[in-house]
């Protein structure tokens, strides 16, 4: 599946039949969202590409079981045809203004041993001397 891949930044609502090489940066646990009498399970992921562009990815309900144990942190995958949704204006966007929803039409294939470019290092490391800047804020320190 390595031929014909595009960057995350090239995928938008006008894209068709796209494939992106991504690295899983972050995997959340399965959560339950409730809205009155309706509950919905979901799992959130963070993917990145070799340019350092990140995209949030969500999997809902029955599709959570499909990706469970399949998308592992720091592994590379080819992802095709996820559903694109625009990030609401109130939330604000970074370099990429969409998030992806993995559904039954999404193709995910492990990129084992591919000769592709190495993906960038995603940890934001800070010196201890700067922790006092975020000590009394809601900023998460990892």
C-alpha positions in Angstrom: 0.0 0.0 0.0 3.0 2.3 0.1 2.5 3.7 -3.4 0.3 6.7 -3.8 0.5 7.9 -0.2 -0.2 11.6 0.6 0.6 13.7 3.7 -2.1 14.4 6.3 -2.1 18.1 5.3 -3.2 17.1 1.8 -6.3 15.2 3.0 -9.5 17.3 3.1 -13.2 17.0 2.2 -12.4 17.0 -1.5 -10.0 14.1 -1.3 -11.0 10.7 -2.6 -9.2 7.4 -2.3 -6.4 8.8 -0.2 -3.8 6.8 1.8 -1.6 8.3 4.5 1.4 6.8 6.3 0.9 7.7 10.0 2.4 6.8 13.4 0.2 6.3 16.4 1.3 8.9 18.9 -1.3 8.5 21.6 -4.0 6.0 22.4 -6.8 6.8 25.0 -8.8 4.2 26.8 -12.4 3.4 25.8 -14.8 6.0 27.2 -18.5 6.3 27.5 -20.2 9.5 26.5 -23.7 10.2 27.7 -26.4 12.6 26.4 -29.6 12.2 28.4 -30.7 8.5 27.8 -28.3 7.9 25.0 -24.8 6.5 25.7 -22.1 6.0 23.2 -18.7 4.4 23.6 -15.7 5.9 21.9 -11.9 5.8 21.8 -9.6 8.6 20.8 -6.2 8.4 19.0 -3.6 10.9 17.9 -1.8 10.2 14.6 1.2 12.0 13.1 3.0 11.9 9.8 6.7 12.5 8.8 6.1 16.2 8.5 5.0 16.5 12.1 1.4 17.2 11.3 -1.0 15.6 13.9 -4.6 14.6 13.5 -7.1 13.5 16.2 -8.9 10.3 15.4 -12.1 8.9 17.0 -13.7 5.5 16.8 -17.3 5.1 17.9 -19.5 2.2 19.2 -19.1 -1.1 17.3 -16.0 0.1 15.5 -14.1 0.3 18.8 -13.9 -3.5 19.0 -12.5 -3.5 15.4 -9.4 -1.4 16.3 -9.0 -2.7 19.9 -5.4 -4.0 20.2 -4.8 -3.2 16.5 -3.6 0.4 16.7 -0.5 0.4 18.9 1.4 3.4 20.2 4.5 4.3 18.1 3.7 1.8 15.3 3.3 3.0 11.7 0.2 2.3 9.7 -1.3 3.1 6.3 -4.7 4.5 6.8 -7.2 5.0 4.0 -10.7 6.5 3.7 -11.5 7.6 7.2 -14.4 9.9 7.5 -13.3 13.6 7.7 -15.1 16.0 10.0 -14.2 19.7 10.5 -13.0 20.7 13.9 -15.5 23.2 15.4 -14.5 26.8 15.3 -14.9 27.2 19.0 -12.3 24.5 19.7 -9.7 26.1 17.4 -7.3 24.3 15.1 -3.6 23.8 14.8 -2.0 23.1 11.4 -4.8 20.7 10.3 -8.5 21.7 10.6 -10.1 18.2 10.4 -10.4 15.1 12.7 -10.9 11.6 11.4 -13.6 9.1 12.3 -12.6 5.5 11.7 -15.6 3.5 10.5 -16.3 0.2 8.7 -15.1 1.8 5.4 -11.7 2.7 6.8 -8.7 0.6 5.7 -5.8 0.2 8.2 -2.7 -1.7 7.3 0.5 -2.1 9.3 3.5 -0.5 7.7 6.0 -3.1 9.0 9.5 -2.9 7.6 8.7 -0.1 5.2 11.6 1.9 3.9 9.7 5.1 4.5 11.1 8.2 6.1 11.4 8.0 9.9 8.6 9.9 11.7 9.6 12.8 13.9 10.0 12.6 17.7 6.7 13.8 19.2 7.5 14.3 22.9 7.6 17.9 24.0 10.4 17.8 26.6 10.8 20.8 29.0 13.5 21.5 31.5 12.5 21.4 35.2 13.5 25.1 35.5 10.4 26.1 33.5 7.8 24.1 35.5 7.0 27.1 37.7 5.4 28.8 34.6 2.6 26.1 34.5 2.4 25.3 38.2 -0.8 27.2 39.0 -2.5 26.6 35.6 -4.7 23.9 34.1 -1.9 22.9 31.7 -1.2 19.2 31.9 2.5 18.3 32.6 3.5 14.9 31.4 
